[in-house]
């Protein structure tokens, strides 16, 4: 019984140690995407073309 519990615990900790860095990487990319989207302002040439 103890071995089964320890095996389950080992599986959980192993999946966390592999999955967490990947999750952090994906969240960082998501953050950068939306940051760039929100902070990208059209330049003057683009404004003139849309107003003309």
N, CA, C and O atoms as a GROMACS GRO file, in nm:
protein
  208
    1UNK      N    1   0.083  -0.120   0.000
    1UNK     CA    2   0.000   0.000   0.000
    1UNK      C    3   0.087   0.126   0.000
    1UNK      O    4   0.061   0.219  -0.075
    2UNK      N    5   0.189   0.128   0.083
    2UNK     CA    6   0.279   0.244   0.089
    2UNK      C    7   0.349   0.264  -0.044
    2UNK      O    8   0.366   0.378  -0.089
    3UNK      N    9   0.390   0.156  -0.107
    3UNK     CA   10   0.458   0.166  -0.237
    3UNK      C   11   0.365   0.228  -0.341
    3UNK      O   12   0.408   0.311  -0.420
    4UNK      N   13   0.240   0.189  -0.341
    4UNK     CA   14   0.144   0.245  -0.436
    4UNK      C   15   0.126   0.394  -0.412
    4UNK      O   16   0.119   0.472  -0.508
    5UNK      N   17   0.118   0.434  -0.287
    5UNK     CA   18   0.104   0.577  -0.254
    5UNK      C   19   0.228   0.654  -0.298
    5UNK      O   20   0.217   0.763  -0.355
    6UNK      N   21   0.345   0.598  -0.271
    6UNK     CA   22   0.469   0.666  -0.311
    6UNK      C   23   0.484   0.672  -0.463
    6UNK      O   24   0.534   0.771  -0.516
    7UNK      N   25   0.440   0.567  -0.533
    7UNK     CA   26   0.444   0.570  -0.679
    7UNK      C   27   0.352   0.680  -0.734
    7UNK      O   28   0.389   0.752  -0.827
    8UNK      N   29   0.235   0.692  -0.676
    8UNK     CA   30   0.142   0.797  -0.719
    8UNK      C   31   0.201   0.935  -0.691
    8UNK      O   32   0.190   1.026  -0.774
    9UNK      N   33   0.261   0.951  -0.575
    9UNK     CA   34   0.324   1.077  -0.538
    9UNK      C   35   0.439   1.110  -0.634
    9UNK      O   36   0.454   1.225  -0.676
   10UNK      N   37   0.520   1.010  -0.667
   10UNK     CA   38   0.631   1.031  -0.760
   10UNK      C   39   0.580   1.073  -0.897
   10UNK      O   40   0.637   1.162  -0.961
   11UNK      N   41   0.473   1.011  -0.942
   11UNK     CA   42   0.415   1.047  -1.071
   11UNK      C   43   0.365   1.191  -1.071
   11UNK      O   44   0.388   1.265  -1.166
   12UNK      N   45   0.299   1.230  -0.964
   12UNK     CA   46   0.248   1.368  -0.954
   12UNK      C   47   0.361   1.470  -0.951
   12UNK      O   48   0.355   1.571  -1.021
   13UNK      N   49   0.463   1.445  -0.870
   13UNK     CA   50   0.573   1.541  -0.861
   13UNK      C   51   0.651   1.548  -0.991
   13UNK      O   52   0.700   1.654  -1.029
   14UNK      N   53   0.663   1.436  -1.060
   14UNK     CA   54   0.735   1.435  -1.188
   14UNK      C   55   0.658   1.516  -1.293
   14UNK      O   56   0.717   1.591  -1.370
   15UNK      N   57   0.526   1.500  -1.296
   15UNK     CA   58   0.447   1.574  -1.394
   15UNK      C   59   0.449   1.724  -1.364
   15UNK      O   60   0.448   1.805  -1.457
   16UNK      N   61   0.451   1.761  -1.236
   16UNK     CA   62   0.461   1.903  -1.201
   16UNK      C   63   0.595   1.961  -1.243
   16UNK      O   64   0.601   2.072  -1.296
   17UNK      N   65   0.702   1.887  -1.220
   17UNK     CA   66   0.834   1.939  -1.251
   17UNK      C   67   0.854   1.956  -1.401
   17UNK      O   68   0.933   2.040  -1.444
   18UNK      N   69   0.784   1.877  -1.482
   18UNK     CA   70   0.794   1.893  -1.627
   18UNK      C   71   0.691   1.992  -1.680
   18UNK      O   72   0.721   2.070  -1.770
   19UNK      N   73   0.571   1.989  -1.625
   19UNK     CA   74   0.462   2.071  -1.678
   19UNK      C   75   0.469   2.216  -1.639
   19UNK      O   76   0.428   2.303  -1.716
   20UNK      N   77   0.519   2.245  -1.521
   20UNK     CA   78   0.520   2.382  -1.472
   20UNK      C   79   0.610   2.474  -1.554
   20UNK      O   80   0.567   2.584  -1.589
   21UNK      N   81   0.733   2.435  -1.588
   21UNK     CA   82   0.814   2.524  -1.672
   21UNK      C   83   0.750   2.549  -1.809
   21UNK      O   84   0.760   2.660  -1.862
   22UNK      N   85   0.685   2.448  -1.865
   22UNK     CA   86   0.617   2.466  -1.994
   22UNK      C   87   0.501   2.565  -1.980
   22UNK      O   88   0.481   2.650  -2.066
   23UNK      N   89   0.426   2.553  -1.872
   23UNK     CA   90   0.315   2.644  -1.847
   23UNK      C   91   0.365   2.788  -1.831
   23UNK      O   92   0.304   2.881  -1.882
   24UNK      N   93   0.475   2.805  -1.760
   24UNK     CA   94   0.532   2.939  -1.741
   24UNK      C   95   0.576   2.996  -1.875
   24UNK      O   96   0.555   3.114  -1.903
   25UNK      N   97   0.638   2.913  -1.958
   25UNK     CA   98   0.682   2.958  -2.091
   25UNK      C   99   0.563   3.002  -2.176
   25UNK      O  100   0.568   3.106  -2.243
   26UNK      N  101   0.457   2.923  -2.175
   26UNK     CA  102   0.339   2.959  -2.254
   26UNK      C  103   0.272   3.085  -2.203
   26UNK      O  104   0.226   3.167  -2.283
   27UNK      N  105   0.264   3.103  -2.073
   27UNK     CA  106   0.205   3.224  -2.016
   27UNK      C  107   0.288   3.347  -2.050
   27UNK      O  108   0.234   3.455  -2.073
   28UNK      N  109   0.421   3.331  -2.053
   28UNK     CA  110   0.509   3.442  -2.089
   28UNK      C  111   0.484   3.484  -2.234
   28UNK      O  112   0.478   3.603  -2.265
   29UNK      N  113   0.470   3.385  -2.323
   29UNK     CA  114   0.442   3.416  -2.464
   29UNK      C  115   0.306   3.484  -2.478
   29UNK      O  116   0.290   3.577  -2.557
   30UNK      N  117   0.208   3.437  -2.402
   30UNK     CA  118   0.075   3.498  -2.405
   30UNK      C  119   0.082   3.642  -2.357
   30UNK      O  120   0.022   3.731  -2.417
   31UNK      N  121   0.153   3.665  -2.249
   31UNK     CA  122   0.169   3.800  -2.195
   31UNK      C  123   0.234   3.891  -2.298
   31UNK      O  124   0.188   4.002  -2.321
   32UNK      N  125   0.343   3.844  -2.362
   32UNK     CA  126   0.414   3.925  -2.461
   32UNK      C  127   0.324   3.958  -2.580
   32UNK      O  128   0.326   4.070  -2.631
   33UNK      N  129   0.245   3.862  -2.623
   33UNK     CA  130   0.155   3.884  -2.737
   33UNK      C  131   0.056   3.996  -2.706
   33UNK      O  132   0.041   4.090  -2.785
   34UNK      N  133  -0.013   3.986  -2.593
   34UNK     CA  134  -0.113   4.087  -2.560
   34UNK      C  135  -0.050   4.220  -2.524
   34UNK      O  136  -0.109   4.325  -2.551
   35UNK      N  137   0.068   4.219  -2.463
   35UNK     CA  138   0.137   4.345  -2.434
   35UNK      C  139   0.170   4.416  -2.565
   35UNK      O  140   0.146   4.536  -2.579
   36UNK      N  141   0.225   4.341  -2.661
   36UNK     CA  142   0.260   4.402  -2.789
   36UNK      C  143   0.136   4.450  -2.864
   36UNK      O  144   0.139   4.554  -2.930
   37UNK      N  145   0.029   4.374  -2.854
   37UNK     CA  146  -0.095   4.412  -2.920
   37UNK      C  147  -0.151   4.542  -2.861
   37UNK      O  148  -0.196   4.629  -2.935
   38UNK      N  149  -0.148   4.553  -2.731
   38UNK     CA  150  -0.202   4.673  -2.665
   38UNK      C  151  -0.113   4.795  -2.683
   38UNK      O  152  -0.163   4.908  -2.688
   39UNK      N  153   0.017   4.774  -2.692
   39UNK     CA  154   0.108   4.888  -2.698
   39UNK      C  155   0.155   4.921  -2.839
   39UNK      O  156   0.244   5.005  -2.856
   40UNK      N  157   0.099   4.857  -2.940
   40UNK     CA  158   0.138   4.890  -3.077
   40UNK      C  159   0.040   4.994  -3.131
   40UNK      O  160  -0.077   4.967  -3.153
   41UNK      N  161   0.092   5.112  -3.150
   41UNK     CA  162   0.011   5.222  -3.201
   41UNK      C  163   0.043   5.242  -3.348
   41UNK      O  164   0.158   5.227  -3.388
   42UNK      N  165  -0.056   5.274  -3.429
   42UNK     CA  166  -0.028   5.298  -3.571
   42UNK      C  167   0.060   5.421  -3.588
   42UNK      O  168   0.046   5.520  -3.516
   43UNK      N  169   0.151   5.413  -3.684
   43UNK     CA  170   0.237   5.530  -3.708
   43UNK      C  171   0.163   5.634  -3.791
   43UNK      O  172   0.051   5.610  -3.835
   44UNK      N  173   0.224   5.749  -3.813
   44UNK     CA  174   0.159   5.861  -3.880
   44UNK      C  175   0.118   5.826  -4.023
   44UNK      O  176   0.011   5.868  -4.067
   45UNK      N  177   0.198   5.751  -4.096
   45UNK     CA  178   0.166   5.715  -4.234
   45UNK      C  179   0.040   5.629  -4.239
   45UNK      O  180  -0.043   5.646  -4.328
   46UNK      N  181   0.027   5.539  -4.147
   46UNK     CA  182  -0.093   5.455  -4.144
   46UNK      C  183  -0.217   5.538  -4.111
   46UNK      O  184  -0.324   5.512  -4.166
   47UNK      N  185  -0.203   5.634  -4.023
   47UNK     CA  186  -0.316   5.720  -3.987
   47UNK      C  187  -0.362   5.802  -4.107
   47UNK      O  188  -0.482   5.819  -4.129
   48UNK      N  189  -0.266   5.855  -4.186
   48UNK     CA  190  -0.300   5.935  -4.302
   48UNK      C  191  -0.374   5.851  -4.406
   48UNK      O  192  -0.468   5.900  -4.470
   49UNK      N  193  -0.333   5.726  -4.422
   49UNK     CA  194  -0.398   5.639  -4.520
   49UNK      C  195  -0.541   5.607  -4.478
   49UNK      O  196  -0.630   5.599  -4.564
   50UNK      N  197  -0.565   5.588  -4.352
   50UNK     CA  198  -0.700   5.556  -4.306
   50UNK      C  199  -0.790   5.678  -4.306
   50UNK      O  200  -0.912   5.665  -4.321
   51UNK      N  201  -0.734   5.797  -4.289
   51UNK     CA  202  -0.813   5.920  -4.288
   51UNK      C  203  -0.842   5.971  -4.429
   51UNK      O  204  -0.936   6.049  -4.448
   52UNK      N  205  -0.764   5.929  -4.527
   52UNK     CA  206  -0.780   5.980  -4.664
   52UNK      C  207  -0.894   5.915  -4.737
   52UNK      O  208  -0.919   5.948  -4.853
   0.00000   0.00000   0.00000
